[in-house]
Amino acid sequence: MKPLSRAEFLRLVGTASAGAAVFGLGGALRPGEADAAVGAEPATSGESLALLGSSSALSVWTTCELDRVFPTTQPGTAQSVSIAAAGGEYQGVIIGLNGATQRTAVVTWSSDSDPLLVGNSVLDQVAFVHITHPTTDLGSKPGWYPDPLLPRAFGQQLTVPAQSSSLYVLFHVPYSTIAGTYTGTLQVANGTEAVNLPVSLTVWSFGWQRLSVRTGFGINFNDLGCDTTLAYDMLLQHGVCPLMPKLTADSTASGSIDQSRYADGLDPYLSSSGLAMPTARLPWVDWTPNYPWRFDAKSPDLLNYLTNVCRVYADNGWQKQAIAYPIDEPLDTATEREADALARTLHKASARSGFRCSFLLTDDPRPTSLGPLLPANKFLWDDVDIWCVRYYYFFGRVPVLRALQGKGKQVWWYPYYDSSVKELPSFVIDKSLADERIWGWLMYRWNVNGMLYWGVNRWGDALTGKGNRDPYQNPLSFEYPDGRAANGEACLIYPGYYPPYGLDQEGAAPVSSLRLEALRDGFEDIEYLQLATKLLGASYVRSIVDGITSFPYPVRYGHLFNFPKYTTSPSAYSAARARLGQAIDNALANAAAPVQEAPSQPAPR
């Protein structure tokens, strides 16, 4: 039997299980009400959990973007929105809704609201996913967790469940926006309750056209359910660069390619008039070019192939975007030697076009042996351009990495779920959103230049990655052969076409998540931190960073597993960014000329 495509699978879900999908949401819904898309069973873990009393009173409240609302979250007391943002920034806010019964909610802008707010805000309904198998080694509990962000429209009638749920309002400040304060009112009807939420947006006098952090996130080309560039654009808006254009170079057996055709195919991804992807992995991977010489460093055909590919990048001014990443996590000296030989072949090929193509290796530099599985590897040091270090090894390699950065090498992080998930920031659903937000602060604090992550849309079987798994109904996305498993690992987005939840436009862009939004917020924090360092000095910025994260251990080389501490308080991140923003704004007001762009990399610390 031919496997179902993603679209066929979701059409089947929409036809056969729409009722089942919403049964646990506070009662079965009538046809046409499937847009509720939120759960109603009490969650049993989270930063805002508190059991509700028996009162049937309705309630609307606001809270910051990191403060998740669970079905059992106690209504808050704030009923206004006061935020600040830089030009180019995205800023979210949560509207909590509570009621004893299923009901209809509507959100609209008042007629006197500033056009900047009305024209640059979007509304999402926060869906719950039901975790039945908590992430291994985390200590979380089964329950309903808020995560998917379902696109809705202002003025649309939304079915919301009994107990607590939430909406997410995302504001975007265009880069050229004039500094000042913009006001409006969000009118919220929550069943029979009507609440006006005053909104105040302060736009700072600085900003950025694009986030400066460099990333490379793996993506399943064939499982997006939409045009590839549509999904890529959505991710790039969040500071997440898909690792590789959906394109091969179609080599001959001797390594020749049609350079004009290849350039035309790359143009929508790499050119300034297209997506302008800051990172583009060369088509030099396990499945292409499909010839025996693919990883034979001595092969003249491989050299010819890489020469032709690199020439396309050079001829079109895309050299800085190109990276090669042919080998993943070498586990012995023989594989490291193979990587070194391939790096030299790449550099010989790119030199023919007048540049040095960056060779990325997911490994860590070791001047001395740290055990039988971690031998010394100084032979790699001249040829690896981007040391992409597994996060849990990084803090025992800092002195070596600093020395290599001093010689022009880049350092990236390579995080993924493992048994230390309780101590390390991760992307799993059943941890605080601070895990995503902290990445920007940690990258600044440790002068890390980029991040590699292995997936964003793992919508297949948790163990194999194959087939179709419905991430809205089953969030368990990854499983090791030994049974350890994680919810949301390599799964930061959701299908944009999902009829049970009212997403009935085939070919729609993927749906974001609270975790992806928090990750972008952390990347935006880097812009604040870099600009503040330039204007106010590293010592001032360090005093703020120390309130978010600390490292109470000696920094030294070794087989060490000491990790930074970091706050999970949503308000701490909001307050730190506000303090940075005000300080930058004040510094610019006193400067002779305004500064618009943050520096591309953190100043040395």
NUDOTI-98477 format. One record per residue (C-alpha): x, y, z; residue number from 1. Coordinates in Angstrom, 2 decimals. Layout:
        X        Y        Z    i
        X        Y        Z  NUM
...
END
This chain:
        X        Y        Z    i
     0.00     0.00     0.00    1
     1.35     3.43    -0.96    2
     2.10     5.61     2.11    3
    -0.21     8.57     2.64    4
     1.16    12.01     1.89    5
     0.98    14.62     4.67    6
    -1.97    16.36     2.95    7
    -3.82    13.05     2.47    8
    -3.19    12.13     6.09    9
    -4.52    15.45     7.37   10
    -7.55    15.29     5.12   11
    -8.26    11.86     6.61   12
    -7.82    13.27    10.11   13
   -10.20    16.10     9.29   14
   -12.82    13.72     7.94   15
   -12.61    10.84    10.36   16
   -11.58    12.28    13.70   17
   -12.77    15.86    13.96   18
   -15.23    14.89    16.66   19
   -12.65    12.86    18.53   20
   -10.15    15.70    18.29   21
   -12.40    18.05    20.22   22
   -14.18    15.62    22.54   23
   -11.88    16.38    25.45   24
   -12.23    20.13    25.04   25
   -15.17    20.64    27.34   26
   -17.79    18.61    25.51   27
   -18.50    17.60    21.94   28
   -18.88    20.52    19.55   29
   -21.35    20.97    16.76   30
   -20.09    20.94    13.17   31
   -18.39    24.23    12.40   32
   -17.19    24.68    15.99   33
   -14.03    22.62    15.60   34
   -11.96    25.81    15.66   35
   -11.90    25.60    19.45   36
    -8.63    23.68    19.26   37
    -7.92    23.86    22.95   38
    -8.04    21.29    25.71   39
    -9.99    21.44    28.92   40
    -8.56    18.75    31.15   41
    -6.50    20.11    34.02   42
    -2.81    20.28    33.33   43
    -0.66    18.95    36.12   44
     2.55    20.89    35.55   45
     3.46    24.46    34.63   46
     4.61    27.83    35.86   47
     1.12    29.28    36.41   48
    -0.85    26.33    37.79   49
    -3.39    26.85    40.55   50
    -6.64    24.96    41.01   51
    -9.78    26.92    40.32   52
   -12.64    27.20    42.73   53
   -16.23    26.41    41.84   54
   -17.14    29.96    40.90   55
   -18.92    30.36    37.56   56
   -17.60    33.90    37.13   57
   -15.95    34.82    33.83   58
   -12.60    36.48    33.65   59
   -10.28    38.13    31.15   60
    -6.72    39.06    32.01   61
    -3.36    39.83    30.41   62
     0.10    38.50    31.11   63
     3.54    38.46    29.51   64
     4.45    36.25    26.59   65
     6.37    33.66    28.64   66
     3.60    33.09    31.17   67
     1.67    30.11    29.84   68
    -2.00    29.67    30.68   69
    -2.96    26.10    31.55   70
    -6.55    24.83    31.91   71
    -6.19    25.12    35.69   72
    -4.46    28.51    35.75   73
    -6.00    30.98    38.19   74
    -7.20    34.16    36.45   75
    -4.86    37.09    36.82   76
    -5.66    40.67    37.77   77
    -3.96    42.71    35.01   78
    -6.28    44.04    32.32   79
    -4.01    46.19    30.20   80
    -1.11    45.82    27.79   81
     1.99    47.97    28.14   82
     4.93    46.90    26.01   83
     8.00    48.40    24.36   84
     9.76    47.27    21.21   85
    12.53    48.21    18.83   86
    12.14    48.75    15.11   87
    11.96    45.37    13.41   88
    10.99    43.60    16.62   89
     8.10    41.21    17.28   90
     6.48    41.32    20.70   91
     3.74    39.04    21.99   92
     1.28    39.27    24.84   93
    -1.07    36.69    26.36   94
    -4.79    37.26    26.93   95
    -6.14    34.75    29.43   96
    -9.78    33.65    29.28   97
   -11.66    31.77    31.98   98
   -15.20    30.53    32.35   99
   -17.12    27.62    33.84  100
   -18.63    26.53    30.53  101
   -17.77    26.38    26.86  102
   -18.57    29.72    25.23  103
   -17.73    32.15    22.42  104
   -15.01    34.79    22.57  105
   -14.36    37.68    20.17  106
   -11.44    40.14    20.11  107
   -11.59    43.41    18.16  108
    -9.74    46.70    18.04  109
   -11.62    49.84    19.03  110
   -12.18    52.33    16.23  111
    -9.85    54.90    17.81  112
    -6.89    52.52    18.08  113
    -3.71    53.67    16.38  114
    -3.34    52.26    12.84  115
     0.18    51.06    13.71  116
    -1.31    48.67    16.26  117
    -4.25    47.58    14.16  118
    -2.23    47.04    10.99  119
     0.72    45.29    12.61  120
    -0.86    42.83    15.02  121
    -2.12    39.29    14.55  122
    -4.28    37.08    16.74  123
    -3.65    33.42    17.53  124
    -5.61    30.99    19.66  125
    -3.32    28.96    21.89  126
    -4.06    25.26    21.57  127
    -3.22    22.57    24.08  128
    -1.44    19.32    23.38  129
    -2.10    16.33    25.62  130
     1.08    14.84    27.03  131
     0.49    11.29    28.16  132
     4.13    10.20    28.19  133
     6.19    12.93    29.93  134
     9.67    13.65    28.65  135
    12.06    11.10    30.16  136
    14.38    12.28    32.96  137
    12.55    15.61    33.26  138
    10.18    14.95    36.15  139
     7.21    16.58    34.40  140
     3.70    15.14    34.60  141
     1.00    14.14    32.14  142
    -1.57    16.79    31.25  143
    -2.59    19.51    28.81  144
     0.19    21.91    27.80  145
    -0.33    25.09    25.74  146
     1.85    25.31    22.63  147
     0.41    25.53    19.06  148
    -0.61    29.01    17.89  149
    -3.66    28.74    15.65  150
    -4.09    31.74    13.32  151
    -7.37    33.57    13.94  152
    -8.80    36.92    12.87  153
    -9.81    39.91    14.93  154
   -13.61    39.90    15.00  155
   -13.82    36.13    14.46  156
   -16.06    34.18    16.83  157
   -13.92    31.67    18.67  158
   -15.22    28.73    20.64  159
   -13.30    28.49    23.91  160
   -13.54    25.73    26.49  161
   -14.49    25.68    30.13  162
   -11.72    26.50    32.60  163
    -8.78    28.62    31.42  164
    -7.31    29.06    27.95  165
    -5.53    31.88    26.15  166
    -5.04    33.99    23.06  167
    -1.72    35.29    21.78  168
    -1.52    38.77    20.25  169
     1.67    39.37    18.32  170
     2.76    42.93    17.52  171
     5.34    43.78    14.89  172
     7.09    47.13    14.73  173
     8.27    47.90    11.17  174
    11.92    48.93    11.07  175
    11.20    52.48     9.89  176
     8.61    53.24    12.60  177
     9.03    56.62    14.27  178
     9.88    56.38    17.97  179
     7.07    57.23    20.34  180
     4.07    55.77    22.12  181
     1.11    54.29    20.25  182
    -2.15    53.48    21.99  183
    -5.35    51.58    21.36  184
    -7.91    49.31    22.96  185
    -8.52    45.60    22.55  186
   -12.19    44.81    23.10  187
   -12.68    41.27    24.39  188
   -16.02    39.52    24.63  189
   -15.69    36.38    26.77  190
   -19.14    34.82    26.76  191
   -21.38    37.42    28.42  192
   -18.41    39.35    29.78  193
   -17.08    42.40    27.90  194
   -13.69    43.85    28.81  195
   -11.69    46.69    27.30  196
    -7.92    46.21    27.47  197
    -5.97    49.46    27.03  198
    -2.87    48.92    24.89  199
     0.26    51.06    24.97  200
     3.23    50.35    22.70  201
     6.42    52.35    23.13  202
     8.69    52.20    20.09  203
    12.36    52.71    20.87  204
    14.62    54.90    18.74  205
    16.73    51.94    17.59  206
    16.15    48.68    15.81  207
    17.35    46.17    13.26  208
    16.28    45.11     9.80  209
    17.10    41.49    10.45  210
    18.28    39.43    13.40  211
    22.05    39.03    13.36  212
    22.31    35.59    14.99  213
    23.34    32.84    12.60  214
    21.41    29.58    12.76  215
    20.93    26.37    10.82  216
    17.89    24.26    11.67  217
    17.15    20.96     9.96  218
    13.89    20.69     8.05  219
    12.03    17.84     6.36  220
    11.46    19.19     2.85  221
     8.84    16.62     1.96  222
     6.66    16.97     5.04  223
     5.79    20.66     5.09  224
     2.43    20.57     3.32  225
     3.16    23.90     1.64  226
     5.53    25.65    -0.73  227
     9.04    25.40     0.68  228
     9.81    29.12     0.43  229
     6.59    29.91     2.32  230
     7.72    27.78     5.25  231
    11.28    29.12     5.04  232
    10.05    32.71     5.15  233
     7.96    31.99     8.25  234
    10.97    30.46    10.01  235
    13.35    33.23     8.98  236
    11.00    35.75    10.55  237
    11.72    33.92    13.80  238
    15.50    34.01    13.38  239
    15.51    30.34    12.39  240
    17.32    29.69     9.11  241
    16.48    26.33     7.52  242
    19.82    24.63     7.09  243
    19.71    23.90     3.39  244
    17.86    25.15     0.29  245
    15.60    22.52    -1.23  246
    17.88    22.04    -4.20  247
    20.56    19.70    -5.49  248
    23.30    20.57    -7.95  249
    22.54    17.55   -10.21  250
    26.12    16.48   -10.73  251
    27.40    14.22   -13.47  252
    29.63    11.26   -12.65  253
    32.69    13.47   -13.16  254
    31.46    16.25   -10.86  255
    30.25    18.68   -13.52  256
    27.04    20.66   -12.93  257
    24.88    23.08   -14.89  258
    26.07    26.19   -13.06  259
    23.50    28.51   -14.61  260
    20.61    26.20   -13.70  261
    21.95    25.72   -10.18  262
    22.32    29.49    -9.67  263
    18.77    30.07   -10.89  264
    17.52    27.50    -8.39  265
    19.45    29.05    -5.50  266
    18.41    32.63    -6.29  267
    15.00    32.56    -4.50  268
    16.72    31.27    -1.36  269
    19.93    33.29    -1.23  270
    19.55    36.56    -3.12  271
    18.66    39.84    -1.43  272
    15.49    39.94    -3.55  273
    14.53    36.49    -2.26  274
    14.78    34.96     1.21  275
    18.41    36.02     1.72  276
    19.10    32.95     3.87  277
    22.15    33.79     6.02  278
    23.20    30.14     6.10  279
    23.10    27.66     3.22  280
    24.46    24.15     3.51  281
    26.10    22.92     0.33  282
    24.46    19.90    -1.32  283
    27.15    17.58     0.01  284
    25.32    15.18     2.30  285
    24.49    11.49     2.66  286
    22.10    11.49    -0.28  287
    23.73    13.87    -2.77  288
    25.77    13.80    -4.94  289
    24.82    10.18    -5.38  290
    28.19     8.80    -6.45  291
    30.80     6.63    -4.70  292
    33.25     9.55    -4.61  293
    30.89    11.65    -2.48  294
    33.10    11.43     0.62  295
    36.38    10.43    -1.03  296
    38.70    13.34    -0.31  297
    41.24    12.11    -2.88  298
    38.75    11.91    -5.73  299
    39.27    14.40    -8.58  300
    35.53    14.12    -9.26  301
    34.69    15.36    -5.75  302
    37.15    18.21    -6.15  303
    35.57    19.10    -9.49  304
    32.08    18.97    -8.00  305
    32.94    21.20    -5.03  306
    34.83    23.59    -7.32  307
    31.75    24.00    -9.52  308
    29.37    24.43    -6.58  309
    31.62    26.98    -4.88  310
    32.02    28.89    -8.14  311
    28.24    29.43    -8.28  312
    28.32    30.88    -4.77  313
    31.29    33.12    -5.61  314
    29.91    34.35    -8.92  315
    26.69    35.48    -7.23  316
    28.16    37.00    -4.06  317
    26.86    34.26    -1.76  318
    30.22    33.14    -0.36  319
    29.52    34.21     3.23  320
    26.28    32.24     3.28  321
    27.86    28.95     2.26  322
    28.77    26.25     4.75  323
    29.76    22.63     4.22  324
    28.67    20.03     6.77  325
    29.27    16.57     5.29  326
    30.01    14.61     8.51  327
    27.99    14.63    11.72  328
    29.46    13.96    15.18  329
    32.62    11.99    14.41  330
    33.10     9.47    17.20  331
    36.66     8.30    16.60  332
    39.99     9.51    15.28  333
    39.51     7.78    11.93  334
    36.30     9.71    11.25  335
    37.90    12.94    12.43  336
    40.78    12.31    10.01  337
    38.23    11.78     7.24  338
    36.57    15.09     8.15  339
    39.92    16.86     8.09  340
    40.72    15.52     4.63  341
    37.30    16.56     3.32  342
    37.77    20.06     4.78  343
    41.06    20.42     2.90  344
    39.42    19.31    -0.32  345
    36.66    21.87     0.20  346
    39.14    24.66     0.87  347
    41.17    23.75    -2.22  348
    37.97    23.83    -4.29  349
    36.69    27.15    -2.96  350
    40.13    28.77    -3.24  351
    39.82    28.39    -7.00  352
    36.97    30.92    -6.78  353
    38.84    33.23    -4.45  354
    37.31    32.44    -1.07  355
    37.45    29.92     1.77  356
    34.17    28.09     2.18  357
    33.36    27.45     5.84  358
    33.63    23.84     6.96  359
    31.36    23.07     9.93  360
    32.04    20.10    12.18  361
    29.86    18.93    15.06  362
    32.80    18.17    17.31  363
    34.83    19.78    20.09  364
    38.54    20.72    20.02  365
    40.74    18.72    22.39  366
    44.45    19.53    22.83  367
    44.83    16.45    25.03  368
    42.91    13.22    25.37  369
    39.89    13.27    27.66  370
    39.33     9.54    27.57  371
    39.19     6.67    25.07  372
    36.21     8.17    23.22  373
    37.58    11.74    23.28  374
    41.15    11.63    21.95  375
    43.22    14.70    21.18  376
    42.44    16.20    17.77  377
    44.71    19.19    17.18  378
    45.15    18.05    13.57  379
    41.64    19.44    12.92  380
    42.23    22.91    14.21  381
    43.49    24.59    11.05  382
    40.85    23.10     8.80  383
    37.60    23.38    10.77  384
    36.10    26.85    10.36  385
    32.98    26.43    12.51  386
    33.28    24.37    15.67  387
    29.72    23.27    16.34  388
    30.02    21.96    19.87  389
    27.45    19.84    21.63  390
    26.10    22.03    24.40  391
    26.88    19.57    27.17  392
    30.58    19.43    26.15  393
    31.01    23.16    25.61  394
    31.68    24.23    29.19  395
    34.68    21.93    29.48  396
    36.20    23.33    26.27  397
    35.83    27.09    26.79  398
    39.55    28.02    27.06  399
    40.37    26.14    23.85  400
    37.40    27.58    21.99  401
    38.34    31.12    23.02  402
    41.82    30.63    21.61  403
    40.41    29.33    18.34  404
    37.99    32.27    18.11  405
    41.01    34.52    18.49  406
    42.34    32.94    15.30  407
    39.15    33.65    13.38  408
    37.20    30.44    13.99  409
    33.49    30.49    14.78  410
    31.83    28.63    17.63  411
    28.26    27.36    17.38  412
    26.15    25.33    19.75  413
    24.55    22.01    18.88  414
    21.81    21.27    21.44  415
    19.50    18.29    21.54  416
    17.54    16.27    24.06  417
    19.45    13.89    26.29  418
    19.34    12.57    29.85  419
    20.50    15.95    31.26  420
    17.30    17.64    30.05  421
    16.41    18.77    33.58  422
    19.61    20.83    33.83  423
    20.02    22.03    30.25  424
    17.89    24.39    28.18  425
    15.95    22.39    25.61  426
    13.01    22.59    23.22  427
    10.68    20.11    24.90  428
     7.08    21.15    25.54  429
     6.88    20.09    29.18  430
     9.47    22.60    30.41  431
     9.22    26.33    30.98  432
     9.37    28.67    27.98  433
    12.45    30.12    29.66  434
    14.31    27.20    28.07  435
    13.81    28.77    24.64  436
    14.21    32.37    25.79  437
    17.50    31.76    27.57  438
    19.36    30.72    24.43  439
    19.94    34.31    23.34  440
    21.26    35.31    26.74  441
    23.55    32.30    26.92  442
    24.88    32.86    23.39  443
    25.74    36.44    24.29  444
    27.23    35.53    27.68  445
    29.48    32.82    26.19  446
    30.24    34.61    22.91  447
    28.73    31.84    20.80  448
    28.33    32.77    17.14  449
    25.50    30.49    16.03  450
    23.24    27.52    16.65  451
    22.66    24.26    14.81  452
    19.56    22.21    15.63  453
    18.50    19.01    13.98  454
    14.84    19.58    13.19  455
    11.75    21.79    13.28  456
     9.04    19.57    11.76  457
     9.55    16.01    12.94  458
     5.97    14.95    12.27  459
     6.71    11.26    11.80  460
     7.05     8.32    14.14  461
     8.88     9.23    17.35  462
    11.37     6.37    17.01  463
    11.99     6.28    13.27  464
    10.82     9.68    12.04  465
     8.95     7.91     9.25  466
     5.27     8.00     8.37  467
     2.75    10.51     9.68  468
     2.23    11.46    13.30  469
    -0.37    14.08    14.20  470
     1.62    16.55    16.35  471
    -1.56    18.27    17.53  472
    -2.83    15.05    19.08  473
     0.43    13.26    19.87  474
     3.29    15.55    20.93  475
     5.77    12.72    21.60  476
     8.16    13.52    18.76  477
    11.39    11.72    19.53  478
    12.35     8.41    21.09  479
    15.73     6.74    21.59  480
    15.97     2.98    21.00  481
    16.29     2.50    24.77  482
    12.84     4.05    25.33  483
    13.82     7.54    26.47  484
    11.50     9.98    24.77  485
    10.79    13.71    24.43  486
     7.76    15.85    23.65  487
     8.39    18.52    21.04  488
    12.02    17.64    20.34  489
    12.80    18.68    16.74  490
     9.17    19.75    16.42  491
     8.84    23.52    16.85  492
     6.10    24.07    14.26  493
     2.77    22.44    13.41  494
     1.01    21.76    10.11  495
    -0.70    24.84     8.69  496
    -3.45    22.70     7.18  497
    -5.49    21.02     9.92  498
    -9.29    21.03     9.39  499
   -10.21    19.76    12.89  500
    -8.95    23.06    14.27  501
   -10.37    25.29    11.59  502
    -7.16    25.46     9.55  503
    -8.71    24.47     6.25  504
    -6.46    26.19     3.72  505
    -4.35    23.57     1.96  506
    -0.84    24.82     1.31  507
    -0.87    27.23     4.27  508
     2.40    28.05     6.01  509
     3.22    26.05     9.15  510
     1.77    27.13    12.47  511
     4.09    28.61    15.09  512
     4.33    27.60    18.73  513
     4.83    29.37    22.02  514
     8.29    27.77    22.08  515
     9.27    29.17    18.69  516
     8.05    32.62    19.70  517
    10.11    32.44    22.90  518
    13.17    31.41    20.91  519
    12.78    34.46    18.66  520
    12.43    36.65    21.76  521
    15.77    35.29    22.97  522
    17.41    36.01    19.63  523
    15.99    39.56    19.79  524
    17.49    39.90    23.26  525
    20.90    39.40    21.63  526
    20.34    42.57    19.59  527
    19.62    44.53    22.77  528
    22.65    43.06    24.53  529
    25.03    43.74    21.63  530
    23.90    47.30    21.11  531
    23.97    48.02    24.84  532
    27.54    46.66    24.99  533
    28.59    49.00    22.19  534
    26.96    52.06    23.75  535
    27.25    51.41    27.48  536
    30.08    48.96    27.91  537
    30.39    45.28    28.75  538
    30.41    45.82    32.52  539
    27.01    47.50    32.52  540
    25.52    44.77    30.36  541
    27.13    42.02    32.42  542
    25.34    43.35    35.51  543
    22.02    42.72    33.76  544
    23.04    39.37    32.31  545
    24.07    38.19    35.78  546
    20.46    38.64    36.89  547
    19.36    36.15    34.23  548
    22.11    33.54    34.18  549
    25.16    32.61    36.23  550
    27.99    30.08    36.14  551
    29.21    29.43    39.70  552
    32.13    27.22    38.65  553
    35.71    27.70    37.48  554
    36.09    27.96    33.70  555
    38.66    25.36    32.71  556
    39.43    22.65    30.20  557
    38.43    19.08    30.99  558
    35.79    16.38    30.81  559
    33.43    18.52    32.87  560
    29.68    18.74    33.04  561
    28.96    21.98    34.86  562
    26.21    24.06    33.27  563
    24.96    27.64    33.64  564
    22.06    28.37    35.95  565
    19.24    30.50    34.57  566
    16.03    32.00    35.81  567
    12.66    30.67    34.73  568
    10.79    33.79    35.89  569
     8.86    35.33    32.96  570
     8.93    38.76    34.57  571
    12.72    38.66    34.95  572
    13.22    38.52    31.18  573
    10.67    41.27    30.55  574
    12.26    43.54    33.16  575
    15.80    42.92    31.87  576
    14.84    43.75    28.29  577
    12.97    46.87    29.40  578
    16.00    48.03    31.35  579
    18.27    47.47    28.35  580
    15.87    49.21    25.99  581
    15.54    52.28    28.16  582
    19.30    52.48    28.70  583
    19.99    52.23    24.96  584
    17.34    54.81    24.18  585
    18.82    57.22    26.73  586
    22.33    56.68    25.39  587
    21.22    57.37    21.84  588
    19.40    60.51    22.91  589
    22.68    61.79    24.30  590
    24.77    60.69    21.32  591
    25.78    62.92    18.46  592
    24.29    60.56    15.87  593
    21.70    57.79    16.20  594
    22.71    54.18    15.84  595
    20.30    51.84    14.06  596
    22.02    48.52    13.61  597
    23.37    46.28    16.35  598
    26.90    44.93    15.74  599
    27.01    41.55    14.01  600
    28.84    39.79    16.84  601
    29.17    40.33    20.60  602
    32.17    42.31    21.78  603
    34.84    40.13    23.42  604
    34.31    39.59    27.10  605
END
